[in-house]
Amino acid sequence: MKMLMKNSYASRAAGNRQGLSAPARRAAVILFWLALWQLASAVIDNSILFASPADVIRSFAAMAPAADFWISTGWTFGKILLGFFTAFLAGILLGSLAFRFRFLKELLAPLVLLAKSIPVASFVILALIWIGSENLSVFISFLVVLPMIYVNTIAGLESTDPKLLEMAAVFSVTLPKRIRFIYIPALLPYLKSSCRVALGMSWKSGIAAEVIGVPAHTIGENLYMAKIYLATSDVFAWTIVIILISAGFEKLFLALLSRIGAWNERCRL
């Protein structure tokens, strides 16, 4: 009985040392920043310069029931998603070919450097001249994401254990099995790392392109119109929508990559 009481006391003491649980800590952090936001808006006391949380909630409540809100969100989400997935697949394909053929890697090096160095605004202006504003966010998201996936694909493939490749050569393992059981496990950590950055950048660049090009029925158009009418609370509300969608999709996509890695590992075992 004494031993049970000691164990119970020890577990409670350990729990007290650990402090709040993870959800409670996240809630506390959110409440802290909301309080700071409210304090800043009260000090500034100008809803045009800095909207309060209450103003943003009212703006969101007014926007959410409207059909235009969902149409704009859906169009922007679909276009940025198309640009990201196209760049993701093209980056893996080009990175794999560049890893296999040294000449192709050297040939593409100036283009990759160019894509990484040129400001997004320059790309947007050129894209407006070339393709117009309708598919601007698709094009810009593609250009921003492609170099990240391409570079990390090459890095992941180059990190493959040479001993595993040597063993595969000795036992005459076929190329599809080498790809599945040797190259993919080496590549996945690099892809997950690059996607953490690329997913956020695809949204930032895509929305920036829409704000400049102002295509119809997009989030960028709504942000631009909110700026024109000095509706700062609408700007904040749309920004929060962008953050929530971007963060949610990032979690889903990274979870999918983790599932693929776990499934591939089970098949190998």
Secondary structure, DSSP 8 states (H G I E B T S, - for coil): -HHHHHHHHHHHHHHHHH-S-HHHHHHHHHHHHHHHHHHHHHHH--TTTS--HHHHHHHHHHHTTSHHHHHHHHHHHHHHHHHHHHHHHHHHHHHHHHHH-HHHHHHHHHHHHHHHHS-HHHHHHHHHHHH-STTHHHHHHHHHHHHHHHHHHHHHHHTS-HHHHHHHHHTT--HHHHIIIIIHHHHHHHHHHHHHHHHHHHHHHHHHHHHHH--SSSHHHHHHHHHHTT-HHHHHHHHHHHHHHHHHHHHHHHHHHHHHHHHHHHHH-
